[in-house]
Amino acid sequence: MAAAMIDGLINSKVAAPADIICYSASGRSAQALSARTGIQQATSLEELVAQAETLIIAFKPYHLATADAALSSLTSGKLVISVLSGKRLETLGKVFPHARNVIRTMPNTPSQIGAGVTPWCAMRSLSNEDRNTIESLLKAMGLQLEIEESMMDAATAVSGSGAGFVFEFAGAMCAAAENAGLDTETARTLAIQTLLGSARLLARSSDSPEALRDKVCSPKGTTEAGLNRMAAGDLRGLIRETIEAARLRAIEVSQEA
């Protein structure tokens, strides 16, 4: 996710590589990221935050429990932005008690091409300057949406994890197209362009997804036959359970040490 965010910031020209510095405990991921993007690499936490006003925390959520205690003092007066799935502001505030403010966000991987969506919430009221900073950073990756923290787990399931669900659906379409006799490249092209075009139409239309679906569907036609099979397999129930499983996992993460 850190890589996706950095790609979005650089590609949108909101930040130049020279304005960004990264650090990882092992050094390996930071080195690879620095080599690929041209951003700076810090060799210590002290070097990472020395000149920074904004710190983005993008390690695995379970690493928060073992985060370096020096972060407490090093982030004093800094704006801290977290992309740790499931980690609530209350928990983040204990790790960064002296931060100017703490922001909980959940970007998704399309952020790397400026097509992401990032729900977020703040620990306390934001100054105009900090709000501008947050919105500028997040808009560089696509849409940004301030929501209540109580809705963050649901938003994580829908948009944060949702990209993975869409990719799985795309893979299933490709495999099904090949099974129907199409070659791999043709199957991939048809599946991807259908998903892309449908999403664009949905975004530009005032019609509901169901209304657009019905416009494709003719009585006793091919679309109706496929939709009937989806209904028989309770596709909507499966998607509902998929989102709920992701949401519940986000809640579990928030309760883990």
C-alpha positions as CSV (number, residue, x, y, z in Angstrom):
1,M,0.0,0.0,0.0
2,A,2.9,2.4,0.7
3,A,4.2,1.7,-2.8
4,A,0.7,2.4,-4.3
5,M,0.4,5.7,-2.4
6,I,3.9,6.8,-3.4
7,D,3.2,6.0,-7.1
8,G,0.0,8.0,-6.9
9,L,1.7,11.0,-5.3
10,I,4.5,11.0,-7.8
11,N,2.4,10.3,-10.9
12,S,0.0,13.1,-10.0
13,K,2.9,15.5,-9.3
14,V,1.6,16.4,-5.9
15,A,5.0,15.4,-4.5
16,A,8.4,14.9,-6.2
17,P,10.6,11.9,-5.3
18,A,13.0,14.2,-3.5
19,D,10.1,15.3,-1.2
20,I,9.5,11.7,0.0
21,I,11.6,9.6,2.3
22,C,10.9,6.0,3.4
23,Y,12.1,3.6,6.1
24,S,11.6,-0.1,6.8
25,A,12.9,-2.1,9.8
26,S,14.8,-4.6,7.6
27,G,15.8,-2.0,5.1
28,R,15.0,-4.3,2.2
29,S,11.5,-3.1,1.2
30,A,12.6,0.6,1.6
31,Q,15.7,0.0,-0.5
32,A,13.6,-1.6,-3.3
33,L,11.0,1.2,-3.1
34,S,13.7,3.9,-3.2
35,A,15.5,2.2,-6.2
36,R,12.2,1.9,-8.2
37,T,10.7,5.4,-7.5
38,G,13.7,7.6,-6.8
39,I,12.6,8.6,-3.3
40,Q,15.0,8.9,-0.4
41,Q,15.7,6.1,2.0
42,A,16.3,6.6,5.6
43,T,18.6,4.4,7.7
44,S,16.9,5.2,11.0
45,L,13.6,6.4,12.4
46,E,15.4,9.6,13.5
47,E,16.5,10.3,9.9
48,L,13.0,9.5,8.6
49,V,11.2,12.1,10.7
50,A,13.9,14.7,11.1
51,Q,12.7,17.0,8.3
52,A,9.1,15.6,8.0
53,E,5.9,17.3,9.0
54,T,3.8,14.4,7.9
55,L,4.4,10.7,8.7
56,I,2.5,7.9,6.9
57,I,2.5,4.6,8.8
58,A,2.1,1.7,6.3
59,F,3.5,-1.4,7.9
60,K,1.5,-4.5,8.7
61,P,-1.2,-3.9,11.4
62,Y,0.1,-6.5,13.8
63,H,3.5,-4.8,13.8
64,L,1.9,-1.8,15.7
65,A,2.1,-3.7,19.0
66,T,5.9,-4.0,18.6
67,A,6.5,-0.6,17.0
68,D,9.7,1.2,18.2
69,A,8.9,3.1,21.4
70,A,11.0,6.0,20.0
71,L,8.1,6.8,17.7
72,S,6.2,8.3,20.7
73,S,8.7,11.1,21.1
74,L,9.9,11.3,17.4
75,T,6.4,12.0,16.2
76,S,5.8,14.9,18.7
77,G,4.1,17.7,16.8
78,K,3.9,15.7,13.6
79,L,0.8,14.8,11.6
80,V,0.5,11.0,11.6
81,I,-1.5,9.2,8.9
82,S,-2.2,5.5,9.4
83,V,-3.1,3.0,6.7
84,L,-3.2,0.1,9.1
85,S,-6.3,-1.9,8.6
86,G,-8.5,-2.2,11.7
87,K,-6.3,-0.1,13.9
88,R,-8.6,2.4,15.7
89,L,-7.7,6.0,16.6
90,E,-7.8,5.1,20.3
91,T,-5.1,2.5,19.7
92,L,-3.1,4.7,17.4
93,G,-3.2,7.5,19.9
94,K,-1.5,5.4,22.5
95,V,1.4,4.8,20.1
96,F,1.6,8.4,18.9
97,P,0.5,10.3,22.0
98,H,2.3,13.5,21.2
99,A,1.4,13.7,17.5
100,R,-0.3,16.9,16.4
101,N,-3.1,14.8,15.1
102,V,-3.6,11.2,14.0
103,I,-5.6,10.2,10.9
104,R,-6.9,6.8,10.2
105,T,-7.2,6.0,6.5
106,M,-7.8,3.0,4.2
107,P,-6.6,3.5,0.7
108,N,-6.9,0.8,-2.0
109,T,-4.4,-0.4,-4.6
110,P,-6.0,1.5,-7.5
111,S,-4.4,4.5,-5.8
112,Q,-1.2,3.8,-7.6
113,I,-2.9,5.0,-10.9
114,G,-4.9,7.8,-9.3
115,A,-8.1,5.8,-9.4
116,G,-8.4,4.8,-5.7
117,V,-10.8,5.8,-3.0
118,T,-9.7,6.5,0.5
119,P,-12.1,6.8,3.5
120,W,-10.6,8.5,6.5
121,C,-11.3,10.0,9.9
122,A,-9.3,12.2,12.3
123,M,-8.7,11.8,16.0
124,R,-9.5,15.5,16.7
125,S,-10.6,18.6,14.9
126,L,-8.3,19.5,12.1
127,S,-6.7,22.8,11.4
128,N,-7.3,24.2,7.9
129,E,-3.7,23.6,7.0
130,D,-3.7,19.9,8.1
131,R,-7.0,19.3,6.4
132,N,-5.6,20.7,3.2
133,T,-2.5,18.5,3.6
134,I,-4.6,15.3,4.1
135,E,-7.0,16.1,1.3
136,S,-4.2,17.0,-1.1
137,L,-2.4,13.7,-0.3
138,L,-5.4,11.6,-0.7
139,K,-6.8,13.3,-3.8
140,A,-3.5,12.5,-5.5
141,M,-4.6,8.9,-5.3
142,G,-8.2,9.4,-6.4
143,L,-11.3,10.1,-4.3
144,Q,-11.2,10.9,-0.6
145,L,-14.1,10.6,1.7
146,E,-14.2,11.7,5.4
147,I,-16.5,9.4,7.4
148,E,-17.2,8.5,11.0
149,E,-14.8,6.1,12.5
150,S,-17.7,3.7,13.4
151,M,-18.0,3.2,9.6
152,M,-14.3,2.5,8.9
153,D,-14.5,-1.3,9.2
154,A,-17.3,-1.4,6.7
155,A,-15.5,1.0,4.4
156,T,-12.4,-1.1,4.7
157,A,-14.3,-4.2,3.6
158,V,-16.0,-2.5,0.7
159,S,-13.2,-0.4,-0.8
160,G,-10.0,-1.5,0.9
161,S,-10.6,-5.2,0.3
162,G,-13.0,-4.7,-2.5
163,A,-10.3,-4.3,-5.1
164,G,-9.2,-7.8,-4.4
165,F,-12.7,-9.1,-4.8
166,V,-13.1,-7.3,-8.2
167,F,-9.7,-8.8,-9.3
168,E,-11.0,-12.3,-8.3
169,F,-14.2,-11.7,-10.3
170,A,-12.1,-10.6,-13.3
171,G,-10.0,-13.7,-13.0
172,A,-13.1,-15.9,-12.9
173,M,-14.5,-14.2,-16.0
174,C,-11.2,-14.8,-17.8
175,A,-11.2,-18.4,-16.8
176,A,-14.8,-18.9,-17.8
177,A,-14.2,-17.2,-21.2
178,E,-11.3,-19.6,-21.9
179,N,-13.5,-22.5,-20.8
180,A,-16.0,-21.4,-23.4
181,G,-13.4,-21.7,-26.1
182,L,-11.7,-18.3,-26.3
183,D,-7.9,-18.0,-26.4
184,T,-6.2,-16.4,-23.3
185,E,-5.5,-13.0,-24.8
186,T,-9.0,-12.6,-26.2
187,A,-10.6,-13.8,-23.0
188,R,-8.6,-11.3,-21.0
189,T,-9.3,-8.4,-23.3
190,L,-13.1,-9.1,-23.4
191,A,-13.3,-9.5,-19.6
192,I,-11.2,-6.4,-18.7
193,Q,-12.9,-4.1,-21.2
194,T,-16.3,-5.3,-20.1
195,L,-15.5,-4.6,-16.5
196,L,-13.9,-1.2,-17.3
197,G,-16.7,0.0,-19.6
198,S,-19.4,-1.2,-17.2
199,A,-17.8,0.7,-14.3
200,R,-17.4,3.8,-16.3
201,L,-21.0,3.7,-17.4
202,L,-22.2,3.1,-13.9
203,A,-20.1,6.1,-12.7
204,R,-21.5,8.4,-15.3
205,S,-25.1,7.3,-15.1
206,S,-27.8,8.4,-12.7
207,D,-29.4,4.9,-13.0
208,S,-29.0,2.4,-10.2
209,P,-26.9,-0.8,-10.9
210,E,-30.1,-2.7,-11.0
211,A,-31.6,-0.4,-13.6
212,L,-28.6,-0.6,-15.8
213,R,-28.6,-4.4,-15.4
214,D,-32.2,-4.5,-16.6
215,K,-31.4,-2.5,-19.7
216,V,-29.0,-5.3,-20.7
217,C,-31.5,-8.0,-20.0
218,S,-34.0,-9.1,-22.7
219,P,-36.8,-11.6,-21.9
220,K,-35.5,-15.2,-22.5
221,G,-32.2,-13.7,-23.7
222,T,-28.6,-14.7,-22.9
223,T,-28.2,-12.1,-20.1
224,E,-31.4,-13.3,-18.4
225,A,-30.1,-16.9,-18.6
226,G,-26.8,-15.9,-16.9
227,L,-28.5,-13.7,-14.3
228,N,-30.9,-16.6,-13.4
229,R,-27.9,-18.8,-12.8
230,M,-26.4,-16.1,-10.6
231,A,-29.7,-15.9,-8.6
232,A,-29.9,-19.6,-8.3
233,G,-26.4,-19.6,-6.8
234,D,-27.3,-16.7,-4.5
235,L,-24.5,-14.4,-5.8
236,R,-25.8,-11.5,-3.8
237,G,-25.8,-13.5,-0.6
238,L,-22.2,-14.6,-1.3
239,I,-21.1,-11.0,-1.9
240,R,-22.9,-9.9,1.3
241,E,-21.1,-12.7,3.2
242,T,-17.8,-11.7,1.6
243,I,-18.1,-8.1,2.7
244,E,-19.2,-9.1,6.1
245,A,-16.2,-11.5,6.5
246,A,-13.8,-8.7,5.7
247,R,-15.6,-6.3,8.0
248,L,-15.5,-8.8,10.9
249,R,-11.8,-9.5,10.3
250,A,-11.1,-5.7,10.5
251,I,-12.9,-5.7,13.9
252,E,-10.7,-8.7,15.0
253,V,-7.6,-6.9,13.9
254,S,-8.6,-3.9,16.1
255,Q,-8.8,-6.2,19.1
256,E,-5.5,-8.0,18.5
257,A,-2.5,-7.1,20.6
